[in-house]
């Protein structure tokens, strides 16, 4: 109904309007750390004991004086409000992150639990600190991850102020990270939530359900033989196995009573009868609510010869193992010839990986330059130069006409009539959402599930979707239904879907964030856009140190950066607050990367003053 859509739209706008506030960042080395005994309660300010209570509520075991020591980290005047500091303690052997916000101090672990990057090199927004690499965000008060790929929480430490001295209560051993508190399974709770899929979205959902207090039955169903793993690493390092990339070990699922059905294919999901049917003949399973998080499958190239050997797509560890086997099985006295069909991110990452492994690689792309559709011709041309510098040949506006060979591929004929030698072929020409088993739930033309801002089906509210299968109204794409094939998006959608399965009514309003690594160069991309009028570049493309602004009219709708951390993380926060620069400001030269970081800092301090 129109009134319901208006409510959803209002909820999405409110989530951005009341987004957390920005902090600035500073790193210091404190050499004045002095161990102290822990005073009795009467000598502590109330803020200290509130911190103890908050930590206990978050599941942090607060040690007694026998196992903790009070470490002086500096004077209150050493720390500016709205700043973050990496502080060395105990003779500079250990570090913590100390943040001052509105006069209160917060102490946490100093590194991101996902990529282990120093958080002081990132940005912060209100009570959140954000890793500069992959947009992993953590709550400074509890240490809990709030978005992004990180699963483990930061450790948090009580802070006290007395006689102008700032002290942090530290245990004898500083643990790097911790798990969030989880609800226990209650046999009396007969509700069953089915999570179909074994990727990032499924993992995010399972964890969040227990973290948010769900005591019913959780069943994770995947057709793969592996527990959820970091799929994005496969194209960057084909030596990695699923066991190397597990998001959580098997013990985690056992400890938190999450049932896992591996090697199990769902043949039918009937949203009307609320029943899941399995292809293997197992007894059908009834559910109360279900999340579809089955990801997508790579498209095949329907040209002559596509069934012959050594033509691969990449999605699972089994796929990369086949590629590795073919690579090692090459007995020729020369470098293997590899043709990569498709200049998408998957194709480009595989081209980079195989070239690094000594293969002679040729990339075929339908666009003039690699990644042109997403990044534009100017930035795409820089990637073409990067390929060339690493001895990878790129053929633009070129398609595969046919594959040549008997049992295994020996060549590729292009649409231009050129015959390319090929000992193997990697196909990366897009994906199709895995929803063929979904019945009685409407699907979009691309076979994804059309969802509300709460990530459920408007036709069947107890059926949710997350990740590659989910088309949702995107606040940063004019409210249009949008499907995003990004790891970061999948994890966060799994979290939000889980909360809404528990009737939290939280719309998905996270700013889209993406990263890739090609030939040792890291690209970070913020936002989403179907089209843009122009691309304005600040910095030097040739040196891989730039920020590219994707402009539509006078609005910047997306940003890409290389070698300019933490600008991408800052742009996420500015986009949430509606404070990205205007196209006209960039053209006039009144705004650049440095001023945007300052804009983020000023936005926080301005709000703090008003408060």
C-alpha positions in Angstrom: 0.0 0.0 0.0 1.1 3.6 -0.6 1.0 4.4 3.1 3.3 1.5 3.8 5.7 2.6 1.1 5.7 6.1 2.6 6.5 4.7 6.0 9.4 2.7 4.6 10.8 5.7 2.8 10.5 7.8 5.9 12.3 5.1 7.9 15.1 5.0 5.4 15.5 8.8 5.4 15.4 8.9 9.2 18.2 6.3 9.4 20.5 8.7 7.5 19.3 11.9 9.1 20.2 10.6 12.5 23.4 8.9 11.4 26.2 8.9 14.0 28.6 11.9 14.1 32.1 12.2 12.8 35.3 12.0 14.8 38.8 13.0 13.6 41.8 10.8 14.0 45.2 11.3 15.5 48.0 8.8 16.5 50.3 9.4 19.5 52.9 7.5 21.4 52.5 7.7 25.2 55.7 6.9 27.1 54.3 8.0 30.5 52.4 4.8 31.2 52.6 4.2 34.9 51.0 1.1 36.5 48.8 1.9 39.5 46.8 -0.2 41.9 43.0 -0.1 41.4 41.6 2.3 44.0 38.4 1.5 45.8 35.0 2.5 44.4 34.7 5.7 46.3 37.7 7.2 44.5 36.3 6.5 41.1 34.1 8.9 39.1 30.6 7.8 38.2 31.6 7.6 34.5 34.1 4.9 35.3 31.4 2.7 37.0 29.0 3.3 34.2 31.7 2.1 31.9 32.1 -1.1 34.0 28.4 -1.7 33.8 28.3 -1.1 30.1 31.2 -3.5 29.6 29.5 -6.2 31.7 26.3 -5.8 29.7 28.3 -6.3 26.5 29.7 -9.6 27.9 33.1 -8.3 29.0 34.4 -9.9 32.1 35.7 -7.1 34.3 38.6 -8.4 36.3 39.3 -7.7 39.9 42.3 -5.7 41.2 44.2 -9.0 41.4 44.1 -9.4 37.6 43.8 -5.8 36.4 46.1 -2.8 36.7 45.3 0.9 36.3 47.7 2.3 33.7 48.1 6.1 33.4 48.1 7.0 29.7 48.4 10.8 29.9 46.8 14.1 31.1 43.3 15.0 30.0 44.8 18.0 28.2 46.8 15.6 26.0 43.7 14.4 24.3 41.5 16.7 22.2 37.8 16.0 22.0 36.7 14.2 18.9 40.2 12.6 18.3 41.4 9.1 18.3 44.9 8.1 19.6 46.9 4.9 19.3 48.6 4.8 22.7 51.6 2.6 23.6 51.4 1.2 27.2 53.5 -0.9 29.5 56.9 0.2 28.3 55.6 0.6 24.7 55.2 -3.2 24.4 51.4 -3.1 23.9 48.9 -0.7 22.3 45.4 0.4 22.8 43.1 2.8 20.9 41.9 5.8 23.0 39.1 8.1 21.9 37.8 11.2 23.5 34.2 12.1 22.7 32.2 14.8 24.5 34.6 14.7 27.4 34.3 10.9 27.9 37.1 8.5 27.1 36.8 5.1 25.4 39.6 2.5 25.2 39.5 -0.5 22.8 41.7 -2.9 20.9 43.8 -0.9 18.4 43.3 -3.1 15.3 40.5 -4.2 13.0 39.4 -7.8 13.7 39.0 -8.5 9.9 42.1 -7.1 8.2 44.1 -6.3 11.4 44.7 -2.8 10.1 45.4 -0.1 12.7 42.1 1.6 13.4 43.8 4.9 14.2 44.6 5.2 10.5 40.9 5.1 9.7 38.1 7.5 10.6 35.4 7.6 13.2 31.8 8.7 13.2 30.0 9.3 16.5 30.5 6.2 18.5 31.8 4.2 15.6 35.4 3.7 14.5 35.9 2.6 10.9 38.7 0.6 9.3 40.2 2.4 6.3 40.5 -0.8 4.2 37.2 -2.6 4.1 34.7 -0.3 5.9 34.5 -2.6 9.0 33.0 -0.5 11.7 32.9 -1.0 15.5 31.0 0.6 18.4 33.5 2.3 20.7 31.4 1.7 23.7 31.0 -2.1 23.4 33.5 -3.0 20.7 30.9 -4.8 18.7 31.1 -4.8 14.9 28.3 -2.7 13.4 28.8 -3.2 9.7 31.3 -4.5 7.2 33.1 -7.9 7.1 34.4 -8.1 10.6 32.8 -10.7 12.9 34.7 -10.5 16.1 34.4 -7.5 18.5 37.1 -5.3 19.8 38.1 -5.6 23.5 37.0 -2.7 25.6 38.6 -1.3 28.7 37.2 0.9 31.5 38.7 4.4 31.6 38.8 6.7 34.6 39.9 10.3 35.1 41.3 11.6 38.4 43.3 14.7 39.2 43.6 15.4 35.5 45.1 12.0 34.8 43.5 9.5 32.3 43.9 5.9 33.4 42.8 2.7 31.7 42.1 -0.5 33.6 44.0 -3.2 31.7 44.1 -7.0 32.3 47.5 -8.6 32.6 47.1 -10.0 29.1 45.5 -7.9 26.4 43.4 -10.1 24.2 43.0 -8.7 20.6 39.4 -9.5 20.0 36.3 -11.2 21.5 33.0 -12.7 20.4 29.7 -11.0 21.0 27.5 -12.4 23.7 25.0 -15.0 22.3 21.7 -16.2 23.4 21.3 -19.8 24.5 19.0 -22.2 22.6 15.8 -22.7 24.6 14.1 -26.1 23.7 10.8 -24.6 24.8 11.1 -22.1 21.9 9.6 -24.0 18.9 10.2 -21.4 16.3 12.4 -22.5 13.3 14.3 -20.0 11.2 15.8 -21.5 8.0 18.9 -19.8 6.5 19.3 -21.1 2.9 22.8 -20.5 1.7 26.4 -20.8 3.0 28.0 -17.5 2.2 28.6 -14.1 3.8 24.9 -13.2 4.2 24.1 -16.5 5.8 26.9 -16.2 8.3 25.9 -12.6 9.1 22.3 -13.7 9.7 23.1 -16.7 11.9 25.4 -14.7 14.2 23.0 -11.8 14.5 20.0 -14.0 15.4 21.8 -15.3 18.4 23.3 -11.9 19.3 19.9 -10.3 19.2 18.5 -12.9 21.6 16.8 -15.5 19.4 16.5 -18.7 21.4 14.7 -20.8 18.7 16.0 -23.2 16.2 18.4 -22.0 13.5 19.1 -24.2 10.5 21.8 -23.2 8.0 21.4 -25.1 4.7 24.1 -25.1 2.0 24.7 -27.2 -1.1 28.5 -26.8 -0.6 30.6 -29.2 1.5 32.1 -26.3 3.4 31.1 -24.0 6.3 30.8 -20.3 5.3 34.2 -19.0 4.0 35.5 -15.7 2.5 34.7 -16.3 -1.1 36.3 -13.1 -2.4 39.8 -14.3 -1.6 39.5 -17.2 -4.2 40.1 -15.0 -7.2 43.0 -13.2 -5.5 44.8 -16.4 -4.3 44.0 -19.7 -5.9 46.2 -21.5 -3.4 43.7 -20.9 -0.6 41.4 -23.7 0.4 38.0 -23.4 2.1 39.6 -24.4 5.4 42.0 -21.5 5.1 39.1 -19.1 4.6 36.5 -20.2 7.1 34.6 -17.3 8.6 34.0 -19.4 11.8 35.3 -22.8 12.9 32.9 -25.8 13.3 33.1 -25.4 17.1 31.3 -22.0 16.8 28.2 -23.5 15.3 28.1 -26.3 17.9 28.6 -23.9 20.8 25.8 -21.7 19.7 23.3 -24.4 18.6 23.3 -23.5 14.9 22.4 -26.6 12.9 24.3 -26.9 9.7 23.2 -29.1 6.7 26.2 -29.4 4.3 25.9 -30.9 0.8 22.2 -30.3 0.9 20.3 -28.9 -2.0 16.9 -27.2 -1.6 14.7 -28.2 -4.5 11.7 -26.2 -3.4 10.9 -23.3 -1.1 7.2 -22.9 -0.8 6.5 -19.6 0.9 2.7 -20.3 1.2 3.0 -23.7 3.0 6.3 -22.5 4.7 8.0 -25.7 3.8 11.5 -26.5 2.4 11.9 -29.6 0.2 15.3 -31.2 -0.3 16.7 -32.8 -3.5 18.3 -35.6 -1.6 15.0 -37.1 -0.4 15.3 -35.9 3.2 12.1 -35.2 5.1 10.7 -31.7 4.3 11.3 -29.1 6.9 8.7 -26.6 8.1 9.9 -23.1 9.0 8.4 -20.0 10.6 10.7 -17.5 8.8 13.3 -18.1 6.1 16.2 -16.1 4.6 17.3 -16.8 1.1 21.0 -16.1 0.8 22.1 -18.5 -1.9 24.2 -16.1 -3.9 24.7 -16.4 -7.6 26.1 -18.7 -10.2 28.5 -17.7 -13.0 27.1 -17.4 -16.5 28.3 -19.7 -19.2 29.3 -18.6 -22.7 26.9 -20.3 -25.1 29.3 -20.5 -28.0 30.6 -23.4 -30.0 33.0 -25.6 -27.9 32.0 -24.3 -24.5 31.8 -27.9 -23.1 35.4 -28.9 -23.8 37.9 -29.2 -21.0 39.9 -26.5 -19.2 37.2 -23.9 -19.6 36.5 -22.6 -16.1 34.2 -20.3 -14.1 35.1 -19.3 -10.6 32.8 -19.4 -7.6 34.0 -22.2 -5.2 37.2 -23.6 -3.9 36.6 -26.6 -6.1 36.7 -24.3 -9.1 40.0 -22.8 -8.1 41.4 -26.2 -7.4 40.6 -27.3 -10.9 42.4 -24.2 -12.3 45.4 -24.9 -10.1 45.4 -28.5 -11.2 45.3 -27.5 -14.9 48.1 -25.0 -14.3 50.4 -27.5 -12.5 49.5 -30.2 -15.0 50.9 -28.2 -17.9 54.0 -30.1 -19.1 54.9 -27.6 -21.9 58.3 -26.0 -22.0 56.8 -22.6 -22.0 54.4 -20.4 -19.9 50.8 -21.5 -20.2 48.5 -19.4 -22.4 45.4 -18.2 -20.5 42.5 -16.3 -22.0 40.2 -14.5 -19.6 36.7 -13.9 -21.2 35.3 -10.8 -19.4 36.9 -7.7 -17.9 34.7 -7.6 -14.8 36.3 -7.5 -11.3 36.4 -11.3 -11.2 38.1 -11.5 -14.6 40.6 -8.8 -13.7 41.5 -10.4 -10.4 42.0 -13.8 -12.0 44.1 -12.2 -14.8 46.2 -10.6 -12.1 46.6 -13.9 -10.1 47.5 -16.1 -13.1 49.9 -13.5 -14.5 51.7 -13.4 -11.2 51.9 -17.2 -11.4 53.8 -17.0 -14.6 51.0 -17.4 -17.2 50.7 -15.5 -20.4 47.3 -13.9 -20.1 45.0 -12.2 -22.6 41.8 -10.5 -21.4 38.8 -10.0 -23.7 36.4 -7.3 -22.8 33.2 -6.0 -24.4 34.1 -2.4 -23.3 36.8 -0.2 -24.7 38.8 -0.4 -21.5 38.6 -2.7 -18.5 35.8 -1.9 -15.9 34.5 0.9 -18.0 30.9 0.4 -17.1 31.6 0.9 -13.4 34.6 3.1 -13.3 34.4 5.1 -16.5 36.8 5.3 -19.5 39.4 7.5 -17.8 39.9 5.2 -14.8 39.4 2.1 -16.9 42.3 3.3 -19.2 44.5 3.4 -16.2 43.7 -0.3 -15.5 44.5 -1.1 -19.1 47.9 0.4 -18.5 48.3 -1.6 -15.3 47.6 -4.8 -17.2 50.1 -3.8 -19.9 52.7 -3.0 -17.3 52.3 -6.5 -15.9 52.5 -8.2 -19.4 48.8 -8.9 -19.7 47.3 -8.2 -23.1 43.9 -6.5 -23.2 41.6 -6.7 -26.3 38.6 -4.3 -26.0 35.3 -4.5 -27.8 36.0 -8.2 -28.4 33.9 -11.3 -27.7 34.5 -15.0 -27.9 33.2 -16.4 -31.2 34.1 -20.0 -30.4 36.4 -22.3 -28.4 38.8 -24.5 -30.3 40.0 -28.0 -29.2 39.1 -31.6 -28.8 39.2 -32.9 -25.2 40.8 -29.7 -23.9 40.8 -26.2 -25.2 43.7 -25.2 -27.4 42.5 -21.8 -28.7 39.9 -19.1 -28.7 38.5 -17.5 -31.8 37.5 -13.9 -31.2 34.7 -11.9 -32.8 37.4 -10.1 -34.8 38.5 -13.4 -36.3 41.8 -13.6 -34.4 42.8 -17.1 -33.1 44.4 -16.8 -29.6 46.4 -19.8 -28.2 44.8 -21.0 -25.0 45.8 -23.8 -22.6 42.9 -22.8 -20.3 40.1 -20.2 -20.3 38.6 -18.3 -17.4 35.0 -17.1 -18.0 33.9 -14.1 -16.0 30.9 -12.6 -17.8 28.4 -12.1 -15.0 26.2 -14.1 -12.7 22.6 -15.3 -12.3 20.9 -15.2 -8.8 20.3 -18.7 -7.4 16.5 -18.6 -6.9 15.2 -21.4 -9.2 13.9 -23.2 -6.1 11.7 -20.4 -4.9 8.0 -20.8 -5.5 5.0 -18.6 -4.7 7.2 -15.6 -4.2 7.5 -13.1 -7.1 10.9 -12.6 -8.7 12.4 -9.7 -10.7 13.3 -10.0 -14.4 16.9 -10.8 -13.4 15.6 -13.6 -11.2 16.4 -11.8 -7.9 13.9 -11.4 -5.2 12.2 -8.0 -5.0 12.3 -6.9 -1.4 11.1 -4.0 0.9 13.6 -1.9 2.8 13.3 -4.5 5.6 14.7 -7.1 3.1 11.6 -9.2 3.0 9.2 -10.0 0.2 6.2 -7.7 0.0 4.1 -10.6 -1.1 5.4 -13.0 1.7 6.7 -11.0 4.7 8.2 -14.0 6.4 10.5 -14.7 3.4 13.7 -12.6 3.5 16.6 -12.2 1.1 20.2 -11.0 1.3 23.3 -10.8 -0.9 23.3 -11.5 -4.6 19.7 -12.7 -4.7 18.3 -9.5 -3.1 16.9 -6.5 -5.0 16.1 -3.7 -2.5 15.1 0.0 -2.6 18.5 1.7 -2.4 18.5 5.0 -0.6 21.7 6.0 -2.5 20.3 5.1 -5.9 17.2 7.2 -5.9 15.2 4.6 -4.0 15.2 2.3 -7.1 15.3 -1.4 -6.7 19.0 -2.3 -6.8 21.0 -5.5 -6.6 24.6 -5.3 -5.5 27.1 -8.3 -5.8 29.5 -7.2 -3.1 30.8 -9.1 -0.1 30.4 -6.2 2.3 26.8 -5.7 1.3 26.0 -9.3 1.7 27.3 -9.5 5.3 25.4 -6.4 6.3 22.2 -7.4 4.6 22.4 -10.7 6.4 22.6 -8.9 9.7 19.7 -6.5 8.9 17.5 -9.3 7.6 18.1 -11.2 10.8 17.1 -8.3 13.0 13.9 -7.9 11.0 13.1 -11.6 11.3 13.0 -10.7 15.0 10.6 -7.8 14.3 13.2 -5.1 14.9 11.9 -3.1 11.8 15.3 -1.7 10.8 15.5 -0.7 7.1 18.6 -1.4 5.2 20.3 1.9 4.6 24.0 1.1 4.6 26.1 2.9 2.0 27.4 0.4 -0.6 31.1 -0.3 -0.3 33.4 -2.4 -2.5 37.0 -3.2 -2.8 39.3 -5.2 -5.1 43.0 -5.9 -5.6 44.6 -6.1 -9.0 48.3 -6.5 -9.5 49.0 -5.3 -6.0 46.9 -2.2 -6.3 43.9 -1.8 -4.0 40.7 0.0 -5.3 37.9 1.1 -2.9 34.5 2.1 -4.3 31.7 3.9 -2.4 28.1 4.3 -3.5 26.2 3.0 -6.5 25.1 4.5 -9.8 23.5 3.2 -13.0 25.0 6.1 -14.9 27.0 9.3 -14.4 27.6 12.4 -16.4 31.3 12.8 -15.8 34.2 11.5 -13.8 36.4 14.1 -12.1 39.8 12.8 -11.0 42.0 14.4 -8.3 45.5 13.0 -8.0 47.6 11.0 -10.4 46.2 7.9 -12.2 49.6 6.9 -13.4 50.9 6.6 -9.8 47.8 4.9 -8.5 47.1 7.7 -6.0 43.8 9.3 -6.8 40.2 9.9 -5.9 37.6 9.7 -8.7 34.3 11.5 -8.3 31.3 10.1 -10.2 29.0 13.0 -10.9 25.4 13.2 -12.0 24.3 16.8 -12.4 25.7 18.7 -9.4 25.7 15.6 -7.1 28.6 13.2 -6.5 26.9 9.8 -6.5 29.9 7.5 -6.1 33.6 7.7 -5.3 36.6 5.5 -6.1 40.0 5.8 -4.5 43.4 4.2 -4.8 46.4 5.0 -2.5 44.4 7.6 -0.6 43.2 5.9 2.6 41.2 6.7 4.6 39.3 8.8 2.1 37.0 6.0 1.0 36.0 5.3 4.6 35.5 9.1 5.1 33.3 9.3 2.0 31.0 6.6 3.4 30.4 8.7 6.5 29.9 11.9 4.4 27.5 10.2 2.1 25.4 9.0 5.1 25.2 12.6 6.3 24.6 14.1 2.9 27.8 16.1 3.1 29.7 14.8 0.0 30.9 17.8 -2.1 29.0 19.1 -5.0 30.2 18.7 -8.6 30.6 22.5 -8.8 32.7 22.6 -5.7 35.1 20.1 -7.2 35.3 21.9 -10.5 36.0 25.2 -8.8 38.8 23.6 -6.7 37.2 24.6 -3.4 37.1 20.9 -2.2 39.7 18.1 -2.3 40.5 15.0 -0.4 42.1 16.8 2.5 39.2 19.2 2.9 36.7 16.3 2.9 38.5 14.8 5.8 38.3 18.1 7.5 34.6 18.4 6.6 34.0 15.1 8.4 35.8 16.4 11.5 33.9 19.7 11.4 30.6 17.9 11.0 31.2 16.0 14.2 32.5 18.9 16.3 29.8 21.2 15.1 27.1 18.8 16.3 29.0 18.2 19.5 28.9 22.0 20.2 25.1 22.1 19.5 24.6 19.2 21.8 
